Each structure stands twice: as C-alpha cells, then as structure tokens.
Amino acid sequence: MKEVLLRRSLQAAAGELRLRETRVVTPWLSADEAALYCGCSRSHFDAFSRRLAHGWSGKLKVYHVETLDQLVRQAGAGGGV
C-alpha cells in the first residue's frame, strides 16, 4: 500500500505558520484531508469536488491521491481548480 506524506503549512491562531506532517498509509483521503493535500480550504475543495472521481468508505466520500495529484497538476498548468 502506498504511503503518502502530507506536508502543508497551517496558520495558527496567533498568525504563525507551522509545518505539519501526517503519514497516511492509504491512498484514499477524506474531504478534509484532500483539501489539505491540495493546499486549499475545505469550502473551495467542496466547490469543485463534485466533478472529481471518488470512492466510498461506508458513508464517507473519499478521494484517491492520484486523482488529486492530477487535479493539482492541471491547476498548476493553468487549468484552475
């Protein structure tokens, strides 16, 4: 199983930036995790996630990191997210 290292800057209440690392042992991420992985807010992720391929873990919608990687690459190439 693929291990993913999430590395994103988070803004603390005091306005400081901190680096948080989370090891994930599954390629499937919840919407909160996917937003963090893509580097956007949850509300922004929700706005465009309807068109993304996804799976289910019980009643929880999950997103595969390869799909998210493609999305981030497209956004970086001017495709927008």
C-alpha positions as CSV (number, residue, x, y, z in Angstrom):
1,M,0.0,0.0,0.0
2,K,1.3,3.4,-0.9
3,E,2.3,5.8,1.9
4,V,1.6,9.4,1.4
5,L,3.4,12.2,3.3
6,L,1.2,15.3,3.7
7,R,3.2,18.4,4.2
8,R,1.3,21.6,4.4
9,S,1.6,25.0,6.2
10,L,-1.1,25.6,8.7
11,Q,-1.9,29.0,10.1
12,A,-2.1,29.1,13.9
13,A,-4.4,31.4,15.8
14,A,-1.5,33.6,16.7
15,G,-0.7,34.1,13.0
16,E,2.3,31.9,13.0
17,L,2.9,29.3,10.2
18,R,3.7,25.8,11.3
19,L,4.6,22.8,9.3
20,R,2.5,19.7,10.0
21,E,3.4,16.2,8.7
22,T,1.0,13.4,8.6
23,R,1.8,9.9,7.4
24,V,-1.1,8.2,5.6
25,V,-1.0,4.5,4.9
26,T,-3.8,4.6,2.5
27,P,-4.2,6.4,-0.9
28,W,-7.8,7.3,0.0
29,L,-8.3,10.7,1.7
30,S,-11.4,12.2,3.3
31,A,-12.6,15.6,2.0
32,D,-10.8,17.4,4.9
33,E,-7.6,15.5,4.2
34,A,-8.0,16.0,0.4
35,A,-8.4,19.8,0.8
36,L,-5.2,19.9,3.0
37,Y,-3.4,17.7,0.4
38,C,-4.4,20.1,-2.4
39,G,-3.5,23.1,-0.4
40,C,-6.9,24.8,-0.4
41,S,-9.7,25.5,2.0
42,R,-12.4,22.9,2.6
43,S,-15.0,25.2,1.2
44,H,-13.0,25.7,-2.0
45,F,-12.5,21.9,-2.2
46,D,-16.2,21.3,-1.8
47,A,-17.0,23.7,-4.6
48,F,-15.0,21.7,-7.2
49,S,-15.0,18.2,-5.7
50,R,-18.4,17.3,-7.2
51,R,-16.7,16.7,-10.6
52,L,-13.9,14.5,-9.1
53,A,-13.9,10.7,-9.2
54,H,-14.3,9.4,-5.7
55,G,-15.0,6.2,-3.8
56,W,-16.8,5.4,-0.6
57,S,-15.7,4.2,2.9
58,G,-19.0,3.4,4.5
59,K,-20.9,6.7,4.2
60,L,-17.8,8.8,3.8
61,K,-16.8,10.0,0.4
62,V,-13.1,9.5,-0.2
63,Y,-10.7,10.7,-2.9
64,H,-7.7,8.9,-4.3
65,V,-4.3,10.7,-4.2
66,E,-3.6,10.0,-7.8
67,T,-6.8,11.8,-8.8
68,L,-5.8,14.7,-6.5
69,D,-2.3,14.8,-8.0
70,Q,-3.8,15.1,-11.5
71,L,-6.0,17.9,-10.3
72,V,-3.1,19.8,-8.7
73,R,-1.0,19.4,-11.9
74,Q,-3.9,20.7,-14.1
75,A,-4.3,23.7,-11.8
76,G,-0.6,24.4,-12.0
77,A,-0.8,24.3,-15.8
78,G,-3.4,27.0,-15.8
79,G,-6.3,24.6,-15.7
80,G,-7.7,26.1,-12.5
81,V,-9.2,24.2,-9.6
